[in-house]
Amino acid sequence: MTLVYQSTRDANNTVTASQAILQGLATDGGLFTPVSYPKVDLDFETLKDASYQEVAKLVLSAFLDDFTAEELDYCINNAYDSKFDTPAIAPLVKLDGQYNLELFHGSTIAFKDMALSILPYFMTTAAKKHGLENKIVILTATSGDTGKAAMAGFADVPGIEIIVFIQKTVSARYKSCK
């Protein structure tokens, strides 16, 4: 049974995972959330030795159940590859007696690389699933490093083009109108 996603503004506005990825926001302006949460079987004895890609597939396959195993492999393996400076992708490192998940090993050294590396692959795969052949153009506006992370994540993905608008900060002085 396919997992259904509903809009936060209208429970009757429902779509599949691939449709939600293509739409971004619901037509009513809401966000898509799962109607129910899938059960993910976590065998920690196996997971402790699993690669980042294997863990990602386990979790993503539960939430993106209208994607085939091959489609998920394509998305995951192309997103989490040599763009990251460690094969662990997001290593868990013990420091001063506590464990820290390092999310800065992507091409822009920002946590945003984790999501922005896989999103274009999800988008192009979802588009193929639904018979859409047009190029996907991403427009983003930024005043910080988000544009750089988006450009890096979406770079060199066939069928994707990104246009970034960079806001320049303008300081203005105003005189009192007394």
Backbone bond lengths (Angstrom), bond angles and torsions (degrees), N, CA, C in turn:
res aa  C-N    CA-C-N  psi(-1)  N-CA   C-N-CA  omega(-1)  CA-C   N-CA-C  phi
1 M - - - 1.451 - - 1.532 109.09 -
2 T 1.309 117.10 131.64 1.453 122.07 -176.55 1.524 111.01 -77.74
3 L 1.329 115.69 134.16 1.454 122.14 177.38 1.525 108.80 -66.48
4 V 1.326 116.33 134.71 1.457 121.93 -178.55 1.527 108.98 -106.42
5 Y 1.316 115.20 139.10 1.455 122.66 176.29 1.518 108.24 -111.09
6 Q 1.343 116.57 139.10 1.462 120.59 -179.46 1.526 110.08 -123.48
7 S 1.311 115.02 155.90 1.451 120.93 177.20 1.528 109.85 -72.95
8 T 1.311 115.90 144.61 1.463 120.22 175.93 1.521 111.76 -70.86
9 R 1.332 117.76 -11.74 1.469 121.10 179.75 1.517 113.46 -102.56
10 D 1.327 117.28 -18.21 1.460 120.28 -178.73 1.525 108.65 -154.44
11 A 1.324 116.13 107.95 1.469 121.26 -177.11 1.529 112.49 -62.51
12 N 1.331 118.16 -18.01 1.462 121.18 178.68 1.524 112.41 -84.02
13 N 1.323 117.41 -9.78 1.465 122.78 178.74 1.532 106.50 -89.15
14 T 1.338 116.44 92.96 1.463 121.18 -174.62 1.523 112.03 -121.22
15 V 1.334 114.50 150.72 1.463 122.14 -179.94 1.524 108.71 -149.19
16 T 1.333 115.74 170.02 1.468 121.05 171.75 1.537 108.39 -83.94
17 A 1.321 116.53 172.32 1.465 121.11 178.64 1.532 111.28 -59.13
18 S 1.315 117.50 -46.31 1.473 119.59 -177.95 1.527 111.52 -65.47
19 Q 1.325 117.08 -34.83 1.461 119.89 176.09 1.532 111.09 -67.77
20 A 1.335 116.81 -39.72 1.465 120.84 178.34 1.526 110.77 -63.22
21 I 1.329 116.52 -40.50 1.465 120.35 178.70 1.524 110.31 -62.94
22 L 1.317 117.01 -42.34 1.465 119.94 -179.98 1.528 112.29 -67.88
23 Q 1.328 116.71 -40.58 1.457 120.62 -177.91 1.519 112.73 -74.54
24 G 1.313 117.55 -35.66 1.468 120.57 -173.67 1.511 109.59 79.51
25 L 1.313 116.47 -85.88 1.466 121.82 175.08 1.520 109.22 -97.42
26 A 1.320 115.26 154.02 1.466 119.87 174.62 1.524 108.89 -67.83
27 T 1.312 116.70 157.32 1.465 121.14 -178.76 1.523 112.01 -61.36
28 D 1.337 117.36 -22.39 1.466 120.75 178.81 1.530 112.25 -92.34
29 G 1.333 116.88 7.17 1.459 121.68 178.57 1.521 114.17 89.48
30 G 1.329 117.65 -2.13 1.455 121.07 179.85 1.519 111.93 -81.59
31 L 1.304 114.79 173.90 1.458 122.33 174.52 1.517 108.66 -97.49
32 F 1.316 117.66 151.12 1.458 120.84 177.22 1.531 109.47 -90.23
33 T 1.328 115.77 129.85 1.460 122.25 175.16 1.524 108.36 -130.88
34 P 1.328 117.88 151.35 1.466 119.43 179.04 1.533 110.74 -64.38
35 V 1.326 116.29 140.65 1.458 121.31 176.09 1.530 109.15 -65.40
36 S 1.330 116.17 -37.42 1.462 121.84 175.60 1.522 106.80 -140.38
37 Y 1.314 115.30 157.13 1.456 118.81 -179.34 1.521 110.08 -98.38
38 P 1.320 115.76 130.67 1.468 118.63 -178.08 1.521 110.98 -71.27
39 K 1.303 115.16 153.98 1.461 121.27 174.96 1.530 106.79 -85.64
40 V 1.304 115.56 127.36 1.459 121.70 178.28 1.524 107.10 -111.82
41 D 1.316 116.23 118.28 1.464 120.72 179.43 1.523 109.14 -77.24
42 L 1.312 114.99 115.60 1.458 120.93 -178.07 1.520 110.37 -110.67
43 D 1.311 115.48 104.77 1.461 122.02 175.52 1.531 106.17 -96.91
44 F 1.323 115.47 96.07 1.458 120.02 -172.99 1.528 112.98 -64.01
45 E 1.309 117.39 -26.78 1.464 119.89 176.93 1.534 109.98 -64.05
46 T 1.323 116.79 -37.63 1.468 121.59 177.39 1.529 110.60 -79.47
47 L 1.324 116.59 -42.22 1.464 120.82 -175.75 1.526 113.55 -64.53
48 K 1.314 117.25 -29.61 1.471 119.11 -176.86 1.531 111.70 -62.15
49 D 1.325 116.98 -24.07 1.464 120.92 179.70 1.530 112.73 -107.71
50 A 1.322 116.65 3.89 1.472 120.54 -176.93 1.530 110.72 -79.59
51 S 1.315 115.72 151.49 1.467 120.89 175.35 1.528 109.44 -75.45
52 Y 1.308 115.38 165.06 1.464 120.31 175.88 1.527 109.77 -56.92
53 Q 1.323 116.00 -42.96 1.462 121.01 -178.89 1.525 111.70 -62.04
54 E 1.326 117.53 -39.59 1.469 120.80 179.54 1.525 111.60 -66.98
55 V 1.325 116.85 -41.41 1.468 120.60 177.80 1.528 109.87 -66.91
56 A 1.325 116.50 -42.35 1.471 120.20 178.38 1.526 110.59 -58.75
57 K 1.315 117.25 -42.93 1.464 120.23 -179.68 1.527 111.39 -64.50
58 L 1.307 116.87 -40.71 1.461 120.49 179.26 1.531 110.95 -59.72
59 V 1.314 116.48 -47.79 1.466 120.69 -177.61 1.524 111.17 -73.45
60 L 1.320 116.76 -47.85 1.466 119.88 -176.73 1.520 112.56 -65.30
61 S 1.306 118.08 -34.28 1.473 119.80 -179.59 1.527 111.12 -64.47
62 A 1.314 117.64 -28.10 1.465 120.52 177.69 1.524 111.55 -72.78
63 F 1.329 117.07 -36.53 1.462 121.04 -176.56 1.533 113.19 -92.41
64 L 1.315 117.11 -24.58 1.468 122.00 -178.75 1.519 108.53 -114.95
65 D 1.313 116.24 58.21 1.465 120.22 -170.65 1.521 114.35 -76.52
66 D 1.330 117.85 -2.68 1.463 117.96 172.27 1.535 111.34 -93.94
67 F 1.335 117.14 4.36 1.461 122.56 171.11 1.527 107.22 -94.84
68 T 1.319 117.10 140.02 1.463 120.34 177.06 1.529 109.08 -76.86
69 A 1.323 115.53 165.74 1.468 120.68 176.98 1.533 110.27 -59.58
70 E 1.327 116.71 -38.84 1.473 120.85 179.91 1.526 110.98 -67.31
71 E 1.327 116.90 -40.01 1.467 120.01 178.60 1.527 110.81 -65.02
72 L 1.322 116.88 -41.99 1.468 119.67 177.34 1.524 111.21 -64.27
73 D 1.334 117.22 -42.04 1.467 120.38 177.02 1.522 110.62 -57.76
74 Y 1.340 116.18 -45.25 1.470 120.74 179.23 1.523 110.40 -58.97
75 C 1.314 117.51 -50.02 1.463 121.71 -178.31 1.527 111.55 -62.53
76 I 1.306 116.70 -50.36 1.467 121.92 -176.26 1.523 111.30 -65.50
77 N 1.329 117.18 -47.69 1.470 120.03 -175.98 1.519 112.87 -69.29
78 N 1.322 118.29 -28.85 1.458 120.02 176.92 1.528 112.15 -82.15
79 A 1.321 117.12 -28.40 1.460 120.56 -179.53 1.523 112.04 -78.58
80 Y 1.319 116.02 -43.17 1.466 120.63 -172.89 1.525 109.65 -110.19
81 D 1.326 113.67 77.01 1.464 120.98 -175.97 1.523 109.91 -130.33
82 S 1.303 117.18 -142.16 1.469 122.01 -176.27 1.529 113.69 -68.79
83 K 1.343 117.96 -3.87 1.467 119.51 172.42 1.529 110.75 -64.73
84 F 1.322 115.85 -20.94 1.459 121.48 178.18 1.525 108.36 -96.94
85 D 1.329 116.46 144.30 1.464 119.48 -173.60 1.529 113.92 -85.54
86 T 1.327 116.45 8.12 1.452 121.01 174.85 1.524 108.95 -144.78
87 P 1.329 117.97 139.75 1.467 119.63 177.81 1.525 112.65 -61.99
88 A 1.344 116.81 -21.25 1.471 120.71 179.05 1.535 111.39 -71.32
89 I 1.312 118.72 -15.32 1.465 127.03 -178.96 1.527 111.09 64.78
90 A 1.332 118.11 -61.42 1.465 122.94 179.12 1.531 107.86 -133.23
91 P 1.325 116.44 79.21 1.466 118.86 -175.10 1.529 113.13 -69.02
92 L 1.316 114.32 148.01 1.457 122.36 173.24 1.520 105.76 -96.44
93 V 1.331 116.80 117.01 1.457 121.88 -171.94 1.525 109.48 -119.86
94 K 1.330 115.50 132.40 1.467 120.09 177.26 1.520 108.71 -86.08
95 L 1.327 115.45 126.66 1.453 121.85 -178.07 1.521 107.86 -141.45
96 D 1.300 116.68 123.37 1.471 122.13 179.95 1.527 112.50 50.60
97 G 1.331 116.61 43.44 1.452 121.42 175.14 1.515 115.67 79.60
98 Q 1.325 117.98 3.58 1.465 119.69 176.94 1.520 109.59 -129.44
99 Y 1.332 115.23 155.33 1.450 120.47 -179.23 1.520 110.20 -96.40
100 N 1.313 115.91 136.37 1.461 122.68 -178.38 1.524 109.21 -126.54
101 L 1.317 116.10 133.15 1.460 121.23 176.27 1.523 107.90 -90.79
102 E 1.313 116.21 116.85 1.461 121.42 -177.64 1.519 109.88 -88.32
103 L 1.322 115.97 115.26 1.464 122.03 -178.06 1.528 111.58 -110.32
104 F 1.329 116.75 27.79 1.459 120.28 -175.01 1.529 113.64 -119.42
105 H 1.306 117.42 23.83 1.465 119.34 -176.09 1.528 113.95 -96.52
106 G 1.342 117.45 8.52 1.459 121.18 179.62 1.515 112.22 -83.29
107 S 1.302 115.58 -175.14 1.471 120.94 -172.74 1.526 114.24 -66.44
108 T 1.331 119.24 -22.17 1.474 120.12 178.59 1.525 112.32 -111.52
109 I 1.321 116.80 6.09 1.460 123.12 178.51 1.534 110.33 58.66
110 A 1.317 116.98 38.23 1.462 122.15 179.30 1.525 109.55 -132.49
111 F 1.316 116.28 149.65 1.471 120.21 179.21 1.522 111.42 -59.25
112 K 1.321 117.24 -23.94 1.469 121.82 -179.10 1.529 112.06 -61.89
113 D 1.324 116.50 -24.18 1.466 120.30 178.94 1.524 111.76 -59.14
114 M 1.327 117.17 -30.04 1.458 120.83 -177.60 1.531 110.70 -60.49
115 A 1.320 117.51 -47.69 1.464 121.39 -179.02 1.525 112.18 -84.66
116 L 1.321 116.57 -39.76 1.467 119.07 -175.16 1.518 113.12 -73.97
117 S 1.313 118.08 -12.82 1.464 119.84 175.84 1.522 111.77 -77.88
118 I 1.321 117.71 -32.28 1.466 120.38 -175.56 1.526 112.78 -98.27
119 L 1.319 117.85 -25.17 1.466 120.27 -176.36 1.531 114.12 -55.32
120 P 1.326 120.51 -45.50 1.465 117.96 -179.63 1.532 113.39 -63.11
121 Y 1.319 116.80 -31.43 1.466 119.68 177.53 1.526 110.52 -71.55
122 F 1.327 116.74 -39.14 1.471 119.19 174.16 1.527 110.34 -61.17
123 M 1.322 116.50 -42.63 1.468 120.42 -177.12 1.523 111.73 -65.05
124 T 1.330 117.36 -47.54 1.462 119.23 -178.25 1.525 111.30 -68.59
125 T 1.330 117.14 -35.08 1.469 120.58 178.08 1.519 110.17 -68.61
126 A 1.331 117.30 -42.89 1.468 121.12 177.78 1.532 110.42 -63.16
127 A 1.318 116.94 -39.29 1.462 120.28 179.08 1.533 110.59 -62.12
128 K 1.316 117.08 -43.74 1.474 120.60 177.98 1.526 110.87 -62.52
129 K 1.333 116.37 -40.51 1.472 120.60 179.75 1.527 111.25 -58.35
130 H 1.331 115.59 -32.69 1.459 120.63 -175.51 1.528 113.01 -103.60
131 G 1.320 115.95 13.26 1.457 120.60 174.54 1.523 115.03 71.08
132 L 1.311 117.52 22.63 1.462 121.04 178.45 1.517 109.01 -89.92
133 E 1.319 116.58 128.99 1.465 119.76 -175.77 1.515 113.25 -113.90
134 N 1.331 117.82 -5.66 1.463 120.20 -179.68 1.528 110.70 -70.03
135 K 1.323 115.09 151.09 1.459 120.18 174.86 1.526 107.96 -64.52
136 I 1.300 117.04 143.13 1.463 122.22 176.52 1.519 107.38 -93.13
137 V 1.323 116.25 124.56 1.453 121.81 179.65 1.525 108.21 -113.56
138 I 1.305 116.15 123.73 1.454 122.98 179.55 1.522 107.81 -102.29
139 L 1.318 115.78 123.27 1.463 121.29 175.29 1.518 107.15 -107.81
140 T 1.312 117.14 127.02 1.452 120.11 178.12 1.520 109.67 -136.98
141 A 1.298 114.69 143.61 1.465 120.64 176.64 1.514 107.23 -114.60
142 T 1.320 116.22 140.02 1.456 118.99 -176.86 1.515 110.65 -148.96
143 S 1.305 114.52 155.45 1.462 120.31 170.35 1.519 109.29 -123.39
144 G 1.324 115.99 6.27 1.461 119.97 -178.12 1.502 111.80 -140.06
145 D 1.336 115.54 -141.57 1.458 120.31 -174.02 1.521 113.63 -87.25
146 T 1.339 118.84 -3.69 1.457 120.76 -179.06 1.526 111.25 -60.81
147 G 1.299 117.35 -41.21 1.462 120.70 179.03 1.513 111.92 -60.56
148 K 1.330 116.74 -41.27 1.463 120.61 178.67 1.526 110.13 -64.19
149 A 1.342 116.87 -43.07 1.470 120.21 179.54 1.524 110.27 -65.90
150 A 1.325 117.26 -39.98 1.466 120.48 178.97 1.526 110.47 -64.99
151 M 1.319 116.57 -44.55 1.470 119.55 179.27 1.521 111.00 -61.71
152 A 1.323 117.13 -42.05 1.466 120.20 -179.93 1.520 110.94 -66.87
153 G 1.324 116.99 -41.66 1.455 120.58 -178.28 1.517 113.33 -68.06
154 F 1.321 116.45 -35.42 1.451 120.97 -175.78 1.531 112.52 -95.43
155 A 1.328 117.02 -4.68 1.463 120.77 -178.41 1.529 111.25 -66.69
156 D 1.291 115.05 140.64 1.467 122.43 172.67 1.529 114.64 62.63
157 V 1.331 117.45 22.25 1.466 120.70 174.61 1.526 106.50 -97.87
158 P 1.329 117.59 116.62 1.463 119.88 -178.26 1.538 111.49 -57.06
159 G 1.339 115.01 134.43 1.461 120.55 177.99 1.517 114.24 88.63
160 I 1.347 117.56 3.28 1.463 122.94 -178.23 1.517 109.64 -122.36
161 E 1.311 115.66 137.65 1.459 121.95 172.29 1.513 106.72 -131.95
162 I 1.322 117.10 142.08 1.456 120.11 179.50 1.517 109.66 -125.51
163 I 1.322 114.31 137.52 1.458 121.69 176.18 1.524 106.36 -124.05
164 V 1.332 116.20 123.98 1.462 120.91 -177.97 1.522 109.01 -113.24
165 F 1.331 115.33 127.95 1.454 121.90 173.62 1.516 106.73 -99.88
166 I 1.324 116.61 122.31 1.455 120.98 -178.70 1.515 108.69 -103.47
167 Q 1.323 114.42 121.59 1.458 120.86 -179.91 1.513 108.92 -80.29
168 K 1.303 116.04 128.33 1.458 119.85 175.32 1.520 107.21 -94.81
169 T 1.304 116.13 134.14 1.453 120.45 178.71 1.520 108.23 -79.77
170 V 1.317 115.63 127.53 1.451 121.80 179.94 1.516 107.45 -115.62
171 S 1.303 116.20 122.72 1.460 118.15 176.02 1.525 107.87 -95.00
172 A 1.287 115.31 135.90 1.463 120.33 -179.09 1.522 108.61 -128.93
173 R 1.280 115.62 145.83 1.460 120.72 176.53 1.518 107.62 -107.57
174 Y 1.287 114.75 134.50 1.462 120.89 179.54 1.527 108.74 -116.63
175 K 1.324 115.19 137.36 1.454 120.34 175.84 1.508 108.04 -92.03
176 S 1.256 115.55 147.96 1.448 120.71 176.90 1.513 109.07 -66.32
177 C 1.301 116.87 139.07 1.467 121.71 -177.96 1.532 109.51 -102.23
178 K 1.311 117.64 61.20 1.474 120.54 -179.65 1.486 110.27 -94.66
